Amino acid sequence: MNLKSGEPMPDPQPLEPDQAAAIAKVRRLMLIASVTTVVAIGAVFGAIGYKVFKAGDSPGGAAGPGGPAAPGAIVEVSDTLPPGAKVLSTAVGEAQIVVTIDVGGATELRTYDPDTLKPLGRLRLTPQN
């Protein structure tokens, strides 16, 4: 087919039924692939958005006012002991730090959050009289 510039294109011939069916099938498959791709990209963006907006709520996230400390940040906290008390032992776990203190013959256990060093609880064990 030799076309010179400026010549109109010849009219296309009508498709045979099996050719039209093949083209319809390809179009349907392309539509399914396109919809699947759009849904997958939306899921990826949704997961990224969820991670970005929930980052401040997780222990490893950025520290906000009163929030957990950033990883690697130095947290400095002071806690006072009663007069005459002495630290007997300490233990560090995944969810808490436990300090055992002797206070005038009674044993006291103090627990702290390892990320923020905020006190979680206090248990006082006194001898029976």
Distance bins in CASP14 RR format, pairs under 12 A and 6 or more apart:
PFRMAT RR
TARGET T0000
AUTHOR 0000-0000-0000
RMODE 2
METHOD distances of the structure
MODEL  1
1 7 0 0 0 0 0 1 0 0 0 0 0
1 9 0 0 0 0 1 0 0 0 0 0 0
1 10 1 0 0 1 0 0 0 0 0 0 0
2 10 0 0 0 0 0 1 0 0 0 0 0
3 9 1 0 0 1 0 0 0 0 0 0 0
3 10 0 0 0 0 1 0 0 0 0 0 0
12 19 0 0 0 0 0 1 0 0 0 0 0
13 19 0 0 0 0 0 1 0 0 0 0 0
14 20 0 0 0 0 1 0 0 0 0 0 0
15 21 0 0 0 0 1 0 0 0 0 0 0
15 22 0 0 0 0 1 0 0 0 0 0 0
15 23 1 0 0 1 0 0 0 0 0 0 0
15 24 0 0 0 0 0 1 0 0 0 0 0
16 22 0 0 0 0 1 0 0 0 0 0 0
16 23 0 0 0 0 0 1 0 0 0 0 0
17 23 0 0 0 0 0 1 0 0 0 0 0
17 24 0 0 0 0 0 1 0 0 0 0 0
18 24 0 0 0 0 0 1 0 0 0 0 0
18 25 0 0 0 0 0 1 0 0 0 0 0
19 25 0 0 0 0 0 1 0 0 0 0 0
19 26 0 0 0 0 0 1 0 0 0 0 0
20 26 0 0 0 0 0 1 0 0 0 0 0
20 27 0 0 0 0 0 1 0 0 0 0 0
21 27 0 0 0 0 0 1 0 0 0 0 0
21 28 0 0 0 0 0 1 0 0 0 0 0
22 28 0 0 0 0 0 1 0 0 0 0 0
22 29 0 0 0 0 0 1 0 0 0 0 0
23 29 0 0 0 0 0 1 0 0 0 0 0
23 30 0 0 0 0 0 1 0 0 0 0 0
24 30 0 0 0 0 0 1 0 0 0 0 0
24 31 0 0 0 0 0 1 0 0 0 0 0
25 31 0 0 0 0 0 1 0 0 0 0 0
25 32 0 0 0 0 0 1 0 0 0 0 0
26 32 0 0 0 0 0 1 0 0 0 0 0
26 33 0 0 0 0 0 1 0 0 0 0 0
27 33 0 0 0 0 0 1 0 0 0 0 0
27 34 0 0 0 0 0 1 0 0 0 0 0
28 34 0 0 0 0 0 1 0 0 0 0 0
28 35 0 0 0 0 0 1 0 0 0 0 0
29 35 0 0 0 0 0 1 0 0 0 0 0
29 36 0 0 0 0 0 1 0 0 0 0 0
30 36 0 0 0 0 0 1 0 0 0 0 0
30 37 0 0 0 0 0 1 0 0 0 0 0
31 37 0 0 0 0 0 1 0 0 0 0 0
31 38 0 0 0 0 0 1 0 0 0 0 0
32 38 0 0 0 0 0 1 0 0 0 0 0
32 39 0 0 0 0 0 1 0 0 0 0 0
33 39 0 0 0 0 0 1 0 0 0 0 0
33 40 0 0 0 0 0 1 0 0 0 0 0
34 40 0 0 0 0 0 1 0 0 0 0 0
34 41 0 0 0 0 0 1 0 0 0 0 0
35 41 0 0 0 0 0 1 0 0 0 0 0
35 42 0 0 0 0 0 1 0 0 0 0 0
36 42 0 0 0 0 0 1 0 0 0 0 0
36 43 0 0 0 0 0 1 0 0 0 0 0
37 43 0 0 0 0 0 1 0 0 0 0 0
37 44 0 0 0 0 0 1 0 0 0 0 0
38 44 0 0 0 0 0 1 0 0 0 0 0
38 45 0 0 0 0 0 1 0 0 0 0 0
39 45 0 0 0 0 0 1 0 0 0 0 0
39 46 0 0 0 0 0 1 0 0 0 0 0
40 46 0 0 0 0 0 1 0 0 0 0 0
40 47 0 0 0 0 0 1 0 0 0 0 0
41 47 0 0 0 0 0 1 0 0 0 0 0
41 48 0 0 0 0 0 1 0 0 0 0 0
42 48 0 0 0 0 1 0 0 0 0 0 0
42 49 0 0 0 0 0 1 0 0 0 0 0
42 50 0 0 0 0 0 1 0 0 0 0 0
43 49 0 0 0 0 0 1 0 0 0 0 0
43 50 0 0 0 0 0 1 0 0 0 0 0
44 50 0 0 0 0 0 1 0 0 0 0 0
44 51 0 0 0 0 0 1 0 0 0 0 0
45 51 0 0 0 0 0 1 0 0 0 0 0
45 52 0 0 0 0 0 1 0 0 0 0 0
46 52 0 0 0 0 1 0 0 0 0 0 0
46 53 0 0 0 0 1 0 0 0 0 0 0
46 54 0 0 0 0 0 1 0 0 0 0 0
47 53 0 0 0 0 0 1 0 0 0 0 0
47 54 0 0 0 0 0 1 0 0 0 0 0
48 54 0 0 0 0 0 1 0 0 0 0 0
48 55 0 0 0 0 0 1 0 0 0 0 0
49 55 0 0 0 0 1 0 0 0 0 0 0
50 57 0 0 0 0 0 1 0 0 0 0 0
50 58 0 0 0 0 0 1 0 0 0 0 0
51 57 0 0 0 0 0 1 0 0 0 0 0
51 58 0 0 0 0 1 0 0 0 0 0 0
51 60 0 0 0 0 0 1 0 0 0 0 0
51 61 0 0 0 0 0 1 0 0 0 0 0
52 58 0 0 0 0 0 1 0 0 0 0 0
52 61 0 0 0 0 0 1 0 0 0 0 0
52 62 0 0 0 0 0 1 0 0 0 0 0
53 61 0 0 0 0 0 1 0 0 0 0 0
53 62 0 0 0 0 0 1 0 0 0 0 0
54 60 0 0 0 0 0 1 0 0 0 0 0
54 61 0 0 0 0 1 0 0 0 0 0 0
54 62 0 0 0 0 0 1 0 0 0 0 0
55 61 1 0 1 0 0 0 0 0 0 0 0
55 62 1 0 0 1 0 0 0 0 0 0 0
55 63 0 0 0 0 0 1 0 0 0 0 0
55 64 0 0 0 0 0 1 0 0 0 0 0
55 68 0 0 0 0 0 1 0 0 0 0 0
55 70 0 0 0 0 0 1 0 0 0 0 0
55 71 0 0 0 0 0 1 0 0 0 0 0
56 62 1 0 1 0 0 0 0 0 0 0 0
56 63 0 0 0 0 1 0 0 0 0 0 0
56 64 1 0 0 1 0 0 0 0 0 0 0
56 65 0 0 0 0 0 1 0 0 0 0 0
56 66 0 0 0 0 0 1 0 0 0 0 0
56 67 1 0 0 1 0 0 0 0 0 0 0
56 68 0 0 0 0 1 0 0 0 0 0 0
56 69 0 0 0 0 0 1 0 0 0 0 0
56 70 0 0 0 0 0 1 0 0 0 0 0
57 63 0 0 0 0 0 1 0 0 0 0 0
57 64 0 0 0 0 0 1 0 0 0 0 0
57 67 0 0 0 0 1 0 0 0 0 0 0
57 68 0 0 0 0 1 0 0 0 0 0 0
58 67 0 0 0 0 0 1 0 0 0 0 0
58 68 0 0 0 0 1 0 0 0 0 0 0
58 70 0 0 0 0 0 1 0 0 0 0 0
58 71 0 0 0 0 0 1 0 0 0 0 0
58 115 0 0 0 0 0 1 0 0 0 0 0
59 67 0 0 0 0 1 0 0 0 0 0 0
59 68 1 0 1 0 0 0 0 0 0 0 0
59 69 0 0 0 0 1 0 0 0 0 0 0
59 70 0 0 0 0 0 1 0 0 0 0 0
59 71 0 0 0 0 1 0 0 0 0 0 0
59 94 0 0 0 0 0 1 0 0 0 0 0
59 95 0 0 0 0 0 1 0 0 0 0 0
59 113 0 0 0 0 1 0 0 0 0 0 0
59 114 0 0 0 0 1 0 0 0 0 0 0
59 115 1 0 1 0 0 0 0 0 0 0 0
59 116 0 0 0 0 1 0 0 0 0 0 0
60 67 0 0 0 0 0 1 0 0 0 0 0
60 68 1 0 0 1 0 0 0 0 0 0 0
60 69 0 0 0 0 1 0 0 0 0 0 0
60 70 1 0 0 1 0 0 0 0 0 0 0
60 71 1 0 1 0 0 0 0 0 0 0 0
60 72 0 0 0 0 0 1 0 0 0 0 0
60 73 0 0 0 0 0 1 0 0 0 0 0
60 115 0 0 0 0 1 0 0 0 0 0 0
60 116 0 0 0 0 0 1 0 0 0 0 0
61 67 0 0 0 0 1 0 0 0 0 0 0
61 68 1 0 0 1 0 0 0 0 0 0 0
61 69 0 0 0 0 1 0 0 0 0 0 0
61 70 1 0 0 1 0 0 0 0 0 0 0
61 71 1 0 0 1 0 0 0 0 0 0 0
61 72 0 0 0 0 0 1 0 0 0 0 0
61 73 0 0 0 0 0 1 0 0 0 0 0
61 115 0 0 0 0 0 1 0 0 0 0 0
62 68 0 0 0 0 1 0 0 0 0 0 0
62 69 0 0 0 0 1 0 0 0 0 0 0
62 70 1 0 0 1 0 0 0 0 0 0 0
62 71 0 0 0 0 1 0 0 0 0 0 0
62 73 0 0 0 0 0 1 0 0 0 0 0
63 69 1 0 1 0 0 0 0 0 0 0 0
63 70 1 0 1 0 0 0 0 0 0 0 0
63 71 0 0 0 0 1 0 0 0 0 0 0
63 72 0 0 0 0 0 1 0 0 0 0 0
63 73 1 0 0 1 0 0 0 0 0 0 0
63 74 0 0 0 0 0 1 0 0 0 0 0
63 75 0 0 0 0 1 0 0 0 0 0 0
63 115 0 0 0 0 1 0 0 0 0 0 0
63 116 0 0 0 0 1 0 0 0 0 0 0
64 70 0 0 0 0 1 0 0 0 0 0 0
64 73 0 0 0 0 0 1 0 0 0 0 0
64 116 0 0 0 0 0 1 0 0 0 0 0
66 75 0 0 0 0 0 1 0 0 0 0 0
66 113 0 0 0 0 0 1 0 0 0 0 0
66 115 0 0 0 0 0 1 0 0 0 0 0
66 116 1 0 0 1 0 0 0 0 0 0 0
66 118 0 0 0 0 1 0 0 0 0 0 0
67 73 0 0 0 0 0 1 0 0 0 0 0
67 75 0 0 0 0 0 1 0 0 0 0 0
67 113 0 0 0 0 0 1 0 0 0 0 0
67 115 0 0 0 0 1 0 0 0 0 0 0
67 116 1 0 0 1 0 0 0 0 0 0 0
67 118 0 0 0 0 1 0 0 0 0 0 0
68 75 0 0 0 0 1 0 0 0 0 0 0
68 113 0 0 0 0 1 0 0 0 0 0 0
68 114 0 0 0 0 0 1 0 0 0 0 0
68 115 1 0 1 0 0 0 0 0 0 0 0
68 116 1 0 1 0 0 0 0 0 0 0 0
68 117 0 0 0 0 0 1 0 0 0 0 0
68 118 0 0 0 0 1 0 0 0 0 0 0
69 75 1 0 1 0 0 0 0 0 0 0 0
69 76 0 0 0 0 0 1 0 0 0 0 0
69 77 0 0 0 0 0 1 0 0 0 0 0
69 113 0 0 0 0 0 1 0 0 0 0 0
69 114 0 0 0 0 0 1 0 0 0 0 0
69 115 1 0 0 1 0 0 0 0 0 0 0
69 116 1 0 0 1 0 0 0 0 0 0 0
69 117 0 0 0 0 1 0 0 0 0 0 0
69 118 0 0 0 0 0 1 0 0 0 0 0
70 115 0 0 0 0 0 1 0 0 0 0 0
70 116 0 0 0 0 0 1 0 0 0 0 0
71 115 0 0 0 0 1 0 0 0 0 0 0
72 115 0 0 0 0 0 1 0 0 0 0 0
73 115 0 0 0 0 1 0 0 0 0 0 0
73 116 0 0 0 0 0 1 0 0 0 0 0
73 117 0 0 0 0 0 1 0 0 0 0 0
74 117 0 0 0 0 0 1 0 0 0 0 0
75 97 0 0 0 0 0 1 0 0 0 0 0
75 112 0 0 0 0 0 1 0 0 0 0 0
75 113 0 0 0 0 1 0 0 0 0 0 0
75 114 0 0 0 0 1 0 0 0 0 0 0
75 115 1 0 0 1 0 0 0 0 0 0 0
75 116 1 0 0 1 0 0 0 0 0 0 0
75 117 1 0 1 0 0 0 0 0 0 0 0
75 118 0 0 0 0 1 0 0 0 0 0 0
76 116 0 0 0 0 0 1 0 0 0 0 0
76 117 0 0 0 0 1 0 0 0 0 0 0
77 97 0 0 0 0 0 1 0 0 0 0 0
77 112 0 0 0 0 1 0 0 0 0 0 0
77 113 0 0 0 0 0 1 0 0 0 0 0
77 114 0 0 0 0 0 1 0 0 0 0 0
77 115 0 0 0 0 0 1 0 0 0 0 0
77 116 0 0 0 0 1 0 0 0 0 0 0
77 117 1 0 1 0 0 0 0 0 0 0 0
77 118 1 0 0 1 0 0 0 0 0 0 0
77 119 0 0 0 0 1 0 0 0 0 0 0
78 117 0 0 0 0 1 0 0 0 0 0 0
78 119 0 0 0 0 0 1 0 0 0 0 0
79 85 0 0 0 0 0 1 0 0 0 0 0
79 87 0 0 0 0 0 1 0 0 0 0 0
79 97 0 0 0 0 0 1 0 0 0 0 0
79 99 0 0 0 0 1 0 0 0 0 0 0
79 101 0 0 0 0 0 1 0 0 0 0 0
79 108 0 0 0 0 0 1 0 0 0 0 0
79 110 1 0 0 1 0 0 0 0 0 0 0
79 111 0 0 0 0 0 1 0 0 0 0 0
79 112 0 0 0 0 1 0 0 0 0 0 0
79 117 0 0 0 0 1 0 0 0 0 0 0
79 118 0 0 0 0 0 1 0 0 0 0 0
79 119 1 0 0 1 0 0 0 0 0 0 0
79 121 0 0 0 0 0 1 0 0 0 0 0
79 122 0 0 0 0 0 1 0 0 0 0 0
80 101 0 0 0 0 0 1 0 0 0 0 0
80 103 0 0 0 0 0 1 0 0 0 0 0
80 110 0 0 0 0 0 1 0 0 0 0 0
80 119 0 0 0 0 0 1 0 0 0 0 0
81 87 1 0 0 1 0 0 0 0 0 0 0
81 88 0 0 0 0 0 1 0 0 0 0 0
81 99 0 0 0 0 1 0 0 0 0 0 0
81 100 0 0 0 0 0 1 0 0 0 0 0
81 101 1 0 0 1 0 0 0 0 0 0 0
81 102 0 0 0 0 1 0 0 0 0 0 0
81 103 1 0 0 1 0 0 0 0 0 0 0
81 104 0 0 0 0 0 1 0 0 0 0 0
81 108 0 0 0 0 1 0 0 0 0 0 0
81 110 0 0 0 0 1 0 0 0 0 0 0
82 101 0 0 0 0 1 0 0 0 0 0 0
82 102 0 0 0 0 0 1 0 0 0 0 0
82 103 1 0 1 0 0 0 0 0 0 0 0
82 104 0 0 0 0 1 0 0 0 0 0 0
82 105 0 0 0 0 0 1 0 0 0 0 0
82 106 0 0 0 0 1 0 0 0 0 0 0
82 108 0 0 0 0 1 0 0 0 0 0 0
82 110 0 0 0 0 0 1 0 0 0 0 0
82 122 0 0 0 0 0 1 0 0 0 0 0
82 124 0 0 0 0 0 1 0 0 0 0 0
83 103 0 0 0 0 1 0 0 0 0 0 0
83 104 0 0 0 0 1 0 0 0 0 0 0
84 101 0 0 0 0 1 0 0 0 0 0 0
84 102 0 0 0 0 1 0 0 0 0 0 0
84 103 1 0 0 1 0 0 0 0 0 0 0
84 104 1 0 0 1 0 0 0 0 0 0 0
84 105 0 0 0 0 0 1 0 0 0 0 0
84 106 0 0 0 0 0 1 0 0 0 0 0
85 99 0 0 0 0 0 1 0 0 0 0 0
85 100 0 0 0 0 0 1 0 0 0 0 0
85 101 1 0 1 0 0 0 0 0 0 0 0
85 102 1 0 0 1 0 0 0 0 0 0 0
85 103 1 0 1 0 0 0 0 0 0 0 0
85 104 1 0 0 1 0 0 0 0 0 0 0
85 105 0 0 0 0 1 0 0 0 0 0 0
85 106 0 0 0 0 1 0 0 0 0 0 0
85 107 0 0 0 0 0 1 0 0 0 0 0
85 108 1 0 0 1 0 0 0 0 0 0 0
85 110 0 0 0 0 0 1 0 0 0 0 0
85 124 0 0 0 0 0 1 0 0 0 0 0
86 99 0 0 0 0 0 1 0 0 0 0 0
86 100 0 0 0 0 0 1 0 0 0 0 0
86 101 1 0 0 1 0 0 0 0 0 0 0
86 102 1 0 1 0 0 0 0 0 0 0 0
86 103 0 0 0 0 1 0 0 0 0 0 0
86 104 0 0 0 0 1 0 0 0 0 0 0
86 105 0 0 0 0 0 1 0 0 0 0 0
86 107 0 0 0 0 0 1 0 0 0 0 0
86 108 0 0 0 0 0 1 0 0 0 0 0
87 98 0 0 0 0 0 1 0 0 0 0 0
87 99 1 0 0 1 0 0 0 0 0 0 0
87 100 1 0 0 1 0 0 0 0 0 0 0
87 101 1 0 1 0 0 0 0 0 0 0 0
87 102 0 0 0 0 1 0 0 0 0 0 0
87 103 0 0 0 0 0 1 0 0 0 0 0
87 107 0 0 0 0 0 1 0 0 0 0 0
87 108 0 0 0 0 0 1 0 0 0 0 0
87 109 0 0 0 0 0 1 0 0 0 0 0
87 110 0 0 0 0 1 0 0 0 0 0 0
88 98 0 0 0 0 0 1 0 0 0 0 0
88 99 0 0 0 0 1 0 0 0 0 0 0
88 100 1 0 1 0 0 0 0 0 0 0 0
88 101 1 0 0 1 0 0 0 0 0 0 0
88 102 1 0 1 0 0 0 0 0 0 0 0
88 103 0 0 0 0 0 1 0 0 0 0 0
88 104 0 0 0 0 0 1 0 0 0 0 0
88 105 0 0 0 0 0 1 0 0 0 0 0
88 106 0 0 0 0 0 1 0 0 0 0 0
88 107 1 0 0 1 0 0 0 0 0 0 0
88 108 0 0 0 0 1 0 0 0 0 0 0
88 109 0 0 0 0 1 0 0 0 0 0 0
88 110 0 0 0 0 0 1 0 0 0 0 0
88 125 0 0 0 0 0 1 0 0 0 0 0
89 97 0 0 0 0 0 1 0 0 0 0 0
89 98 0 0 0 0 1 0 0 0 0 0 0
89 99 1 0 0 1 0 0 0 0 0 0 0
89 100 1 0 1 0 0 0 0 0 0 0 0
89 101 0 0 0 0 1 0 0 0 0 0 0
89 102 0 0 0 0 1 0 0 0 0 0 0
89 107 0 0 0 0 0 1 0 0 0 0 0
89 108 0 0 0 0 0 1 0 0 0 0 0
89 109 0 0 0 0 1 0 0 0 0 0 0
89 110 0 0 0 0 0 1 0 0 0 0 0
90 96 0 0 0 0 0 1 0 0 0 0 0
90 97 1 0 0 1 0 0 0 0 0 0 0
90 98 1 0 0 1 0 0 0 0 0 0 0
90 99 1 0 1 0 0 0 0 0 0 0 0
90 100 1 0 0 1 0 0 0 0 0 0 0
90 101 0 0 0 0 1 0 0 0 0 0 0
90 109 0 0 0 0 0 1 0 0 0 0 0
90 110 0 0 0 0 1 0 0 0 0 0 0
90 111 0 0 0 0 0 1 0 0 0 0 0
90 112 0 0 0 0 1 0 0 0 0 0 0
90 114 0 0 0 0 0 1 0 0 0 0 0
91 97 1 0 0 1 0 0 0 0 0 0 0
91 98 1 0 1 0 0 0 0 0 0 0 0
91 99 0 0 0 0 1 0 0 0 0 0 0
91 100 1 0 0 1 0 0 0 0 0 0 0
91 109 0 0 0 0 1 0 0 0 0 0 0
91 110 0 0 0 0 0 1 0 0 0 0 0
91 111 0 0 0 0 1 0 0 0 0 0 0
91 112 0 0 0 0 0 1 0 0 0 0 0
91 114 0 0 0 0 0 1 0 0 0 0 0
92 98 1 0 0 1 0 0 0 0 0 0 0
92 99 0 0 0 0 1 0 0 0 0 0 0
92 111 0 0 0 0 0 1 0 0 0 0 0
92 112 0 0 0 0 1 0 0 0 0 0 0
92 113 0 0 0 0 0 1 0 0 0 0 0
92 114 1 0 0 1 0 0 0 0 0 0 0
92 117 0 0 0 0 0 1 0 0 0 0 0
93 111 0 0 0 0 0 1 0 0 0 0 0
93 112 0 0 0 0 0 1 0 0 0 0 0
93 113 0 0 0 0 0 1 0 0 0 0 0
93 114 1 0 0 1 0 0 0 0 0 0 0
93 115 0 0 0 0 0 1 0 0 0 0 0
93 120 0 0 0 0 0 1 0 0 0 0 0
94 113 0 0 0 0 0 1 0 0 0 0 0
94 114 1 0 0 1 0 0 0 0 0 0 0
94 115 0 0 0 0 0 1 0 0 0 0 0
95 111 0 0 0 0 1 0 0 0 0 0 0
95 112 0 0 0 0 0 1 0 0 0 0 0
95 113 0 0 0 0 1 0 0 0 0 0 0
95 114 1 0 0 1 0 0 0 0 0 0 0
95 115 0 0 0 0 1 0 0 0 0 0 0
95 120 0 0 0 0 1 0 0 0 0 0 0
96 109 0 0 0 0 0 1 0 0 0 0 0
96 110 0 0 0 0 1 0 0 0 0 0 0
96 111 1 0 1 0 0 0 0 0 0 0 0
96 112 1 0 0 1 0 0 0 0 0 0 0
96 113 1 0 0 1 0 0 0 0 0 0 0
96 114 1 0 0 1 0 0 0 0 0 0 0
96 115 0 0 0 0 0 1 0 0 0 0 0
96 116 0 0 0 0 0 1 0 0 0 0 0
96 117 0 0 0 0 0 1 0 0 0 0 0
96 118 0 0 0 0 0 1 0 0 0 0 0
96 119 0 0 0 0 0 1 0 0 0 0 0
96 120 1 0 1 0 0 0 0 0 0 0 0
96 121 0 0 0 0 1 0 0 0 0 0 0
96 123 0 0 0 0 0 1 0 0 0 0 0
97 109 0 0 0 0 0 1 0 0 0 0 0
97 110 0 0 0 0 1 0 0 0 0 0 0
97 111 1 0 0 1 0 0 0 0 0 0 0
97 112 1 0 1 0 0 0 0 0 0 0 0
97 113 1 0 0 1 0 0 0 0 0 0 0
97 114 1 0 1 0 0 0 0 0 0 0 0
97 115 0 0 0 0 0 1 0 0 0 0 0
97 116 0 0 0 0 0 1 0 0 0 0 0
97 117 1 0 0 1 0 0 0 0 0 0 0
97 118 0 0 0 0 0 1 0 0 0 0 0
97 119 0 0 0 0 1 0 0 0 0 0 0
97 120 0 0 0 0 1 0 0 0 0 0 0
97 121 0 0 0 0 0 1 0 0 0 0 0
98 107 0 0 0 0 0 1 0 0 0 0 0
98 108 0 0 0 0 0 1 0 0 0 0 0
98 109 1 0 1 0 0 0 0 0 0 0 0
98 110 1 0 0 1 0 0 0 0 0 0 0
98 111 1 0 1 0 0 0 0 0 0 0 0
98 112 1 0 0 1 0 0 0 0 0 0 0
98 113 0 0 0 0 0 1 0 0 0 0 0
98 114 0 0 0 0 0 1 0 0 0 0 0
98 119 0 0 0 0 0 1 0 0 0 0 0
98 120 0 0 0 0 1 0 0 0 0 0 0
98 121 0 0 0 0 1 0 0 0 0 0 0
98 122 0 0 0 0 0 1 0 0 0 0 0
98 123 0 0 0 0 1 0 0 0 0 0 0
99 107 0 0 0 0 0 1 0 0 0 0 0
99 108 0 0 0 0 1 0 0 0 0 0 0
99 109 1 0 0 1 0 0 0 0 0 0 0
99 110 1 0 1 0 0 0 0 0 0 0 0
99 111 1 0 0 1 0 0 0 0 0 0 0
99 112 1 0 0 1 0 0 0 0 0 0 0
99 117 0 0 0 0 0 1 0 0 0 0 0
99 119 0 0 0 0 1 0 0 0 0 0 0
99 120 0 0 0 0 0 1 0 0 0 0 0
99 121 0 0 0 0 0 1 0 0 0 0 0
99 122 0 0 0 0 1 0 0 0 0 0 0
99 123 0 0 0 0 0 1 0 0 0 0 0
100 106 0 0 0 0 0 1 0 0 0 0 0
100 107 1 0 0 1 0 0 0 0 0 0 0
100 108 1 0 0 1 0 0 0 0 0 0 0
100 109 1 0 1 0 0 0 0 0 0 0 0
100 110 0 0 0 0 1 0 0 0 0 0 0
100 111 0 0 0 0 0 1 0 0 0 0 0
100 122 0 0 0 0 0 1 0 0 0 0 0
100 123 0 0 0 0 1 0 0 0 0 0 0
100 124 0 0 0 0 0 1 0 0 0 0 0
100 125 0 0 0 0 1 0 0 0 0 0 0
101 107 1 0 0 1 0 0 0 0 0 0 0
101 108 1 0 1 0 0 0 0 0 0 0 0
101 109 1 0 0 1 0 0 0 0 0 0 0
101 110 1 0 0 1 0 0 0 0 0 0 0
101 111 0 0 0 0 0 1 0 0 0 0 0
101 122 0 0 0 0 1 0 0 0 0 0 0
101 123 0 0 0 0 0 1 0 0 0 0 0
101 124 0 0 0 0 1 0 0 0 0 0 0
101 125 0 0 0 0 0 1 0 0 0 0 0
102 108 1 0 0 1 0 0 0 0 0 0 0
102 109 0 0 0 0 0 1 0 0 0 0 0
102 124 0 0 0 0 0 1 0 0 0 0 0
102 125 0 0 0 0 0 1 0 0 0 0 0
102 126 0 0 0 0 0 1 0 0 0 0 0
102 127 0 0 0 0 0 1 0 0 0 0 0
103 109 0 0 0 0 0 1 0 0 0 0 0
103 110 0 0 0 0 0 1 0 0 0 0 0
103 122 0 0 0 0 0 1 0 0 0 0 0
103 123 0 0 0 0 0 1 0 0 0 0 0
103 124 1 0 0 1 0 0 0 0 0 0 0
103 125 0 0 0 0 0 1 0 0 0 0 0
103 126 0 0 0 0 1 0 0 0 0 0 0
103 127 0 0 0 0 0 1 0 0 0 0 0
104 124 0 0 0 0 0 1 0 0 0 0 0
104 125 0 0 0 0 0 1 0 0 0 0 0
104 126 0 0 0 0 1 0 0 0 0 0 0
104 127 0 0 0 0 0 1 0 0 0 0 0
105 124 0 0 0 0 0 1 0 0 0 0 0
105 125 0 0 0 0 1 0 0 0 0 0 0
105 126 0 0 0 0 1 0 0 0 0 0 0
105 127 1 0 0 1 0 0 0 0 0 0 0
105 129 0 0 0 0 0 1 0 0 0 0 0
106 122 0 0 0 0 0 1 0 0 0 0 0
106 123 0 0 0 0 0 1 0 0 0 0 0
106 124 1 0 0 1 0 0 0 0 0 0 0
106 125 1 0 0 1 0 0 0 0 0 0 0
106 126 1 0 1 0 0 0 0 0 0 0 0
106 127 1 0 0 1 0 0 0 0 0 0 0
106 128 0 0 0 0 0 1 0 0 0 0 0
106 129 0 0 0 0 0 1 0 0 0 0 0
107 122 0 0 0 0 0 1 0 0 0 0 0
107 123 0 0 0 0 1 0 0 0 0 0 0
107 124 1 0 0 1 0 0 0 0 0 0 0
107 125 1 0 1 0 0 0 0 0 0 0 0
107 126 0 0 0 0 1 0 0 0 0 0 0
107 127 0 0 0 0 1 0 0 0 0 0 0
108 121 0 0 0 0 0 1 0 0 0 0 0
108 122 1 0 0 1 0 0 0 0 0 0 0
108 123 1 0 0 1 0 0 0 0 0 0 0
108 124 1 0 1 0 0 0 0 0 0 0 0
108 125 1 0 0 1 0 0 0 0 0 0 0
108 126 0 0 0 0 1 0 0 0 0 0 0
109 119 0 0 0 0 0 1 0 0 0 0 0
109 120 0 0 0 0 0 1 0 0 0 0 0
109 121 0 0 0 0 1 0 0 0 0 0 0
109 122 1 0 0 1 0 0 0 0 0 0 0
109 123 1 0 1 0 0 0 0 0 0 0 0
109 124 1 0 0 1 0 0 0 0 0 0 0
109 125 1 0 0 1 0 0 0 0 0 0 0
110 117 0 0 0 0 0 1 0 0 0 0 0
110 118 0 0 0 0 0 1 0 0 0 0 0
110 119 1 0 0 1 0 0 0 0 0 0 0
110 120 0 0 0 0 1 0 0 0 0 0 0
110 121 1 0 0 1 0 0 0 0 0 0 0
110 122 1 0 1 0 0 0 0 0 0 0 0
110 123 1 0 0 1 0 0 0 0 0 0 0
110 124 0 0 0 0 1 0 0 0 0 0 0
110 125 0 0 0 0 0 1 0 0 0 0 0
111 117 0 0 0 0 0 1 0 0 0 0 0
111 118 0 0 0 0 0 1 0 0 0 0 0
111 119 1 0 0 1 0 0 0 0 0 0 0
111 120 1 0 1 0 0 0 0 0 0 0 0
111 121 1 0 1 0 0 0 0 0 0 0 0
111 122 1 0 0 1 0 0 0 0 0 0 0
111 123 1 0 0 1 0 0 0 0 0 0 0
112 118 1 0 0 1 0 0 0 0 0 0 0
112 119 1 0 1 0 0 0 0 0 0 0 0
112 120 1 0 0 1 0 0 0 0 0 0 0
112 121 0 0 0 0 1 0 0 0 0 0 0
112 122 0 0 0 0 0 1 0 0 0 0 0
113 119 0 0 0 0 1 0 0 0 0 0 0
113 120 1 0 1 0 0 0 0 0 0 0 0
113 121 0 0 0 0 1 0 0 0 0 0 0
114 120 0 0 0 0 1 0 0 0 0 0 0
END
